Amino acid sequence: MPLKNYGVLLARAVDIRREGARETPHYQIHLTDDHGTHYRAAVNVLSQEHPSELLYLVADDFRHPLTARLEGLPSGWNTLPAGPGGPNLDFVRGNLFDPAGMRTLPPDVAGPDNDLADLLDHYVRRAVDDPEARVYLFGARFGPEPAVKDKVFGFLPGNGVHDIHMNQGNSHRFRGDDGVWQDGGLLLHFPGQSRWVGIFLAFQSQSWHTDDTTGHTLDDVDGTRPTPTARPVRIVAALVNPKGPAPEAETVTLLNASPDPVDLTGYRVVGRLGLGAPVPATAPLAAGSCLTVPLGTDAQLGNHGGEITLLDAVGLKVHGVSYTGDEAAREGWTVVF
């Protein structure tokens, strides 16, 4: 079943604690909200399964419609209802980043700037030092435990957030945590710089092809676990805000970047809520060629930011992009990805 009490904590980081490279190390963050409530964020830096090193990706200048959806959230813990309607994270469906860009790091080794704890230090300490900075931590809440002090920072009651990583496509051992629109992550907002930083973590044992309802792994036919590799057909542009009154004639442009033709029979272009349009039935898309897909009135793209995903004939994600409200603001201009 999905995570219990999934949501996002909005708070200020005030301290950190590194746990070295012991059996199940975490990077611990001490936070307080505007009401004086204390929290601990336990960020995994090592997997219990082989390979043990985590995958990570840092978006140092994170631009995504998600940040607009977070506006107005109150300080403290915010439970998020299941589904794509809110600011929930989903590494597969939310088009937050390109999984092919993820890399691995050991949890904690001697020397500077060479492990996952060092990487987290670089950004979280900046948030600790900046009184205006705020941290958005997505995951599952634990506590509050009125009679139990926090085991790391000693505040009472014990209270915090964990599962701050991808929470779908798990191996059989952790399959019970699978779900969609419930991934964990860290977003750091630095208002003085008008900058967001996104930090996303996943386990190498997790799959990037998951069921749209359960979040369970969809293995390839040969039993292998799919990985986030480059796909031959990509979304390269979208006319999100055409000139004229609604409903406008919106389009999405696909490119076959491979050296071979690709059969697009059964492919669909969809938005965040799963509404979409079929790719027109044509001959296989030739190498290096583009195809413009008209979306129609049932698959309109929002002018305040959104996500666009290309699905293949069996419903697996081929490619995905996102755009912000600023990118969609200019009427008649095509957004290029």
N, C-alpha and C positions, 0 to 999 in steps of 0.2 A: 504494500500500500504506500501511497505518497508520504512525504515527510509530514509530521504533525507540527502545527503551529509555524508554518512558513511565513516569512515576512521580511521586513527591512528595518534595521535600527538606524536612526539618524541621531548622531551624537558627536561630541568633540573628543578626540584622542588626547589623553593626558600622560600616558606612560606605556612602555613596552617591556616585555620580558622574553628573552630567547631561551629555548630549552636545550640547546646544543644538538647532539646527534644521538640521543638515547633512543630506546626502542620505539616509542611512538611520539616523536617530538612535535610540538606546535610552536607557532609564533603567536605569543599572547599579547593582546592589546587591551589596555585599561581605558575605558571611555566613561564620560558623564553626559547626561542630557541636560536640557535647560531647566529641569525641575530638581536637579541635584541627585538623580538616581544614578547609581554606578552599574556598569556592565563590564563583562570580560568577553572579548572575541577570541576564540580558539581557532587559529588558522592552521590547517594541516600543511606540513612541509615534507612529509614522507608517507608513502603508501604502505599499507600492511600486506600488499600483494606485489608479486614480481611483474614487471620491473618496478622498483620502489621509488625511483625519482619521479617527481610530479612534472606534469606539463604546465607551462605558464605562458601568459601573454600579457604584456603591459601596453596599453594604449595611452601614451604620454599626453596626447591632446585628444581626448575622447570626444567625438562628435556623433551624437545619435539622438533620435527622438525620445529615447528613454529619459534623458535629463529633463525635458519639458514635462514629462509625466510625473516626475518627482516633485515638481513645484507645488508648494502648499502643504506638503506632508508635515505634520507636527513633529517636534523634537521627541525622541524616545522611540519605543518599539511600535511598529505599525504592522499588524497582521494583514496579509494580502490574500484576498479570495483566489481560488484556483481559476486558471484560465488566462487568456491573452488580453483581457480587457483593461488590466491595470499596468503598473510598472514592473511586473514580474520578469525575472530573467529566464531565458531559455537559450542555451548555447547552440542548439540545433535550429530552432524556429525563429529566434529573435534577431538573427543577422547582426549580432553584436560585434563580431570580428571574424576573420578568416582562420578557421582552425588549423589550416596548413602552416600558419605562421607561428604556432606554438613550439616552444623549445623545452628542454629538460635542464634541471639544475639539481645538484645534491642539496640536502637539507642544511648542513652546517659543516664547513671545513675550514681549516686554518688559512689565513690570508684574507686580504680585502677583496670585495666585489667579485666573489667567485662561488656564491651559493645562494639558495633561495631566501634565507634569512637576511643576507646582505641586501638583496634586491628589495625585500619588503621594508627593511630599515631605511633605505634611500628615500622612499616615498612617505612612509608613516611618520618618520621623525620630522619631515617637513610639515606634516599636518599638526604634530605635537607643538612645534615651534611657532605656528601661525595661529593666533587666537581666533581668527575669522574662519579658519578652515573647518569643514565638517566632513565626517565620514559616513557613508551609506554602506551598511553591511547587510548583505542578503544571505539568508540561511534559515536555520531552525532555532527557536528560542529554547533555552533551558532555564529552569527556575521560574519565578523567584523562590528561594528556599529560606524562609524567615529565620530559622534557627541554625543555619549553616553558613559560616564565613566562606568567602571565596578562597579557593585553595591556592591561588597564585598571588593575588593582590590584597587579600585579607579583609575586604569590605563586607558589610552585612546589610541586606541579605545577599546570598550568592545568586548570581543573575547574569545571563549573557546569551551569546549567539555562537553556534557551531555549524558544521556542514556548509562551510563557506567555500564551496567548490561545486563542480558539476554533479548533479544528482539524478542522473538517468544513464541508461546503457551500462549498468553495472554488471559485473560478473555474478554468477549464481550466489556466491556468498553474501553479497550485499544487494541482491535483487529486490528485497523488500523495501528499499529506500527509493526505488525508481518512481519517477513521475514526470509530467511535463509542466512547463512554466513554473518550475520550483528550483532552478539552479541558484547556487550561491556565488558571491563575488564581492569585490570591494570597489566602491567608487569614492574618490576623494575630490571634494570641491574646494577650490581656492578662489573665492570671490574677488580678491584684490587683483588677481591675474586673469580673471574671466576664464579660468581653465578647469577642466575636469580631467582626472586621471582614472583609467579603468584597469583593474588587476583581476585577471581571470585564471583559475586553476582547475586542472582536471587530472585524473589518474590515467596512466597509460593503459590500464586494463579495461577502461570504459570504451564503449562503442559510440560512433557518431551517426549511426543509422538506428533510430529508435521509433517504436510504435507511437503514433500520435495520441493515443488514449492512455496507455499504461507507462510509456517511457522505457519499456523493456527493449533489449537488444534485438534488432532485426539482422540476424547473421546472413551473410551471403550464402548462396546455394551450396558452396563447397564447405561450409561450416566455419570459414574464417571470419574474424571480426573486422568489419569495414573500418578504414582509417580515413582521415580528412585529406585526401589527395586532390590535386588540381583536376578539374573537370574540363572536358573539351569545349562545352558550350557554356557561355557566361552571359550574364546580364551586363550590358555595357552602357545603357542609357535609358532614360524614361522621360516622356513628355507628361509631367505630373499636373501641370496647371496651364492647359491650352487657353488661347484667347477665346472669348465668347462666354455666354451664359452656361450654367450647368443644365444638364449633364454634358461635359465636354468630351471630345474625342481623344481620350488618353491612350497612350501607346507605350510599350516596352520594347526595346531593341536588344536582340540576342546576337552573339557573335560565336561562330565556330572557330575557335583558336587552334584547333588541331590540324594535322596534315591530311586528315581523312574525312570523307563525308559522314554525317551523323543523321540517323533516322529519328525524327522528332515526333513520330506518331504516338499519340496519347499523352504528350507532355502538356503541362498546365503552368500558367503564371498566376500566383496567388498573393494576397496581402496578409497582414498579421492575423486577421480573423479567419483566414482560410477561404475567403471568397475569391474567385478568380475566373480566368478565361482560358479556354483551350488554345494551344498553339495551332494555327491554321494548318490543315492537311496539305502538305506540299511534297515535292520530291525531297530526298535527303538533302540536308543543308550542306552545301559544298565547303571544302576547306577554305578558311579565310573569309567566308561570306557572312553577311548579316541578314537578319529577318526581323521585320517589324510586326509586333503582335498587337492588334487592337483589343482593348480591354472590355469595351461595352459597358452598359449601365449597371450591371450586376457586380462589377469589380472595380469600382472607382477608387482612386488613390487620394488620400487626404492631403490637403494643402498645408497642414501643420506638422508635417513629418510623417514618416511611415517606413514600412519594410516591404520588400518585394522578393519573392522566392520562386525559383524555377524547380518544378517537380517532374520526375520522369514518369513513364507509363505505369509504374507500380507504386507511385506515390513517394519515392525517396527523393530527398533534397539533392539537387544537382548544383545549384549555386544560389546565393542570396546577397542582397545589398540593402542598405538603408539610406534615408535622406532626411535632412532636418527641415524644419519650417522655413529657415532662412534660405535654404537651397530651392525650396518650392515657391518662394514668394514672388519671383519674377514671372509674370504672366507671359506665356508663349515661349519661354526658354526651356530647352531640354537639359535635364540634369544628367551629367556624365559621371560615370563611376570608374 
